[in-house]
């Protein structure tokens, strides 16, 4: 039982991390109808920027306050993401308005290649560490209930808390601020939003910037867990089942979907994996999402798809 | 002046419905095929065959398959790499497990198994549409990657999942030298190209296009969505599977699952989008573009660097290649979203009028 709980908790934590990446996808899809395959590349780019600047800035300024260095690096990396969002809107999206979904998807794949190359050209292609002071020690919970307690990785708990915090901030931003209202209006109907004077281009920059910030946070958390390296881009592929499960247009869907996928993955790996030779995590998530899709083609919380002839 | 159909009257239905109704087109295609079979072997050297022509032929075949599914039937698929893998591995198993199995039959059986797998993973398309389907087909990709790596039977119990074939023979002719391989692949491509061209202008091709343009409307006028979608998945996966078999048997010789990773799926989709969705010709253009571009960049970038006196490291070149490739793709999608085939048809339209203004 304790082992089961441990696996379950591990799955929930991993799920929170998937949600974090999935959120980036959902934000952009909602506001611009673009299925952004470049989210994984953005995570890598942001993490590389963060890792390198947190090393360079103390060197340049000749200080050794670690916290200040990290904060400055975060600010610079966020600025990088803003410039990136602006450039993408300016150079790519603006010219591809009204194209088919698949063309936009391919364009974001092009952006993926570009970002992969650019990030590694500027920041180098070795494995870097991000040290934001996340505790590495495991702790034991519920020692009174089970013998030996339930082992929980404290790092995962912190990461899950950060993810939850980010989700709360984002939903407040979406629900309470006037910019958030404008974002929702654009998501609802581009033309109607434009007709009442909401600047579409600026909204897109904001959305891509927000997605960039989530990529940065995801990059920091994943990066401090497993090091900043090229394989970070595959995180995006693992977040894809999350968004189709939760629905492409739903922020809560991304969270719930992430939790379901995280738990499903871990449980299947532990209980089914040994029977078939292990390593089933990655396709199991997709198959799980597929099974859900067969019953709800628009995902759990997606908008109902209505076809008219 | 030369390219127009004035005076070419059709007197029978047969003549009216032939593949290339304009005589000039017919001659041009025949000349092109003849040139590919006779002219190219005289002109190309071994490097050309190995690095450009053979990959081009095989990937063009695969792109043809993807185009039938994505371009003609409108079902976006990111699992093409997996279907290629199924074709390659099942062709391998048929080839080594049955004594005296001819290569061509083995390749076709690879295509047959790819068809089965493709239809199975096509079933969600009956419920799920558009981008949701694209992600759903990724399930096929990751499942096949895993299966060929972990299930020993497929790879004859080789731990790393790598398999190899050698001493291929077709009708007593060895397929050894690049030239022989080239002719072998070309023969496959010509046969399947004709097949696909005929399929898409037949009743079933029209059904696919109706489904692509609007599936609800198509269902209303009496087209069975299930039949149309699954048949598109079947035909497309068959062609992709055969291409996968050729890629493994002829181009690589020995391969492992990584040869058919998700990057391959993206590459094939790029070919279709850049070449032109819903165009047989476009598949060839797209394949040529995607095969030649990296090779060109690889040669061109160091030369450019030397021109400005900058020494670019190997890693730097590969990163720059990534960047240029990505930027070119985006640029291309912006200036010509309908692909190279569109440019081709504009060119043909202009040629019909030339040299007169109207």
Interface residues (C-beta under 8 A of the other chain):
Chain A: X35 X91 X92 X95 X96 X99 X100 X101 X102 X103 X105 X106 X107 X109 X110 X111 X112 X113 X114 X115 X116 X117 X118 X120 X121 X125 X237 X240 X241 X243 X244 X248 X276 X277 X278 X279 X280 X282 X283 X286 X287 X289 X290 X293 X294 X297 X298 X299 X305 X307 X308 X309
Chain B: X70 X76 X124 X127 X128 X129 X130 X131 X132 X134 X135 X136 X138 X139 X142 X143 X145 X146 X149 X150 X151 X214 X215 X216 X217 X220 X262 X266 X269 X270 X273 X277 X315 X316 X319 X320 X321 X322 X323 X324 X325 X326 X327 X328 X329 X330 X333 X334 X337
